[in-house]
């Protein structure tokens, strides 16, 4: 395990070194995994904030508890439509804003 040496780094370079440059299959895989992790944490936090069990959320969107678990663990990436259904079932909305 590497320890932090407290030096400032350009993390674009660090990511390129570790996972490849943008456009490479390795970097695309890393980016996909990172987005899955991010989305899974958003949904997990929203479910916990809503005080809804995985079973209840699954019932509301017409899926199984195991599907919700896989989404929350970043194993399964929901389709856009399913992401919107989950958000709606949690009393949330998805908004696209200019970057």
C-alpha positions in Angstrom: 0.0 0.0 0.0 1.3 3.4 -0.9 1.3 6.2 1.7 0.6 9.8 1.0 3.8 11.8 0.6 1.9 15.1 0.7 3.1 16.3 -2.7 0.8 18.0 -5.0 0.0 16.0 -8.2 -1.7 16.5 -11.5 -4.3 13.8 -11.1 -5.0 13.7 -14.8 -1.4 12.5 -15.2 -1.8 10.0 -12.3 -4.9 8.5 -13.8 -3.3 8.3 -17.3 -0.3 6.6 -15.8 -2.4 4.1 -13.8 -5.4 3.5 -16.1 -4.2 4.7 -19.5 -4.9 7.8 -21.6 -8.4 8.9 -22.5 -9.7 6.9 -25.4 -7.9 3.7 -24.4 -10.0 0.6 -23.5 -8.4 0.5 -20.0 -9.3 4.1 -19.3 -12.9 3.6 -20.6 -13.3 0.6 -18.2 -12.0 2.7 -15.3 -14.3 5.6 -16.2 -17.3 3.2 -16.4 -16.5 1.6 -13.1 -16.0 5.1 -11.5 -19.4 6.3 -12.8 -21.1 3.1 -11.6 -19.6 3.6 -8.1 -20.7 7.2 -8.1 -24.2 6.4 -9.2 -24.5 3.5 -6.8 -23.6 5.8 -3.9 -26.1 8.5 -4.9 -28.9 5.9 -5.0 -27.8 4.3 -1.7 -27.7 7.6 0.1 -31.0 8.6 -1.4 -32.6 5.3 -0.3 -31.3 5.7 3.2 -32.4 9.3 3.4 -35.9 8.2 2.4 -35.8 5.5 5.0 -36.8 2.9 2.5 -35.6 -0.7 2.6 -34.2 -2.4 -0.5 -37.3 -4.6 -0.5 -39.6 -1.6 -0.5 -37.7 0.1 -3.3 -37.6 -3.1 -5.3 -41.4 -3.4 -4.9 -41.9 0.2 -6.0 -40.0 -0.2 -9.2 -41.1 -3.8 -9.9 -37.8 -5.6 -9.4 -36.2 -7.8 -6.9 -34.2 -6.9 -3.8 -31.1 -8.5 -5.3 -31.3 -6.1 -8.2 -31.3 -3.1 -5.9 -28.4 -4.6 -3.9 -26.4 -5.1 -7.1 -27.1 -1.5 -8.2 -26.1 -0.1 -4.8 -22.9 -2.2 -4.8 -21.9 -0.9 -8.3 -22.2 -4.4 -9.8 -25.1 -3.6 -12.0 -25.5 -0.3 -13.9 -29.2 0.5 -14.3 -30.4 1.7 -17.6 -31.3 5.4 -17.8 -35.0 4.6 -17.7 -34.5 2.4 -14.6 -32.3 5.1 -12.9 -35.2 7.6 -13.4 -37.7 5.0 -12.0 -35.5 4.5 -9.0 -35.1 8.2 -8.4 -38.9 8.8 -8.8 -39.6 5.9 -6.3 -37.3 7.6 -3.8 -39.1 10.9 -4.2 -36.2 12.4 -6.2 -35.9 13.9 -9.6 -33.0 14.0 -12.1 -32.1 17.3 -13.5 -29.6 18.0 -16.3 -28.0 21.4 -15.9 -25.4 23.1 -18.1 -21.8 22.3 -17.0 
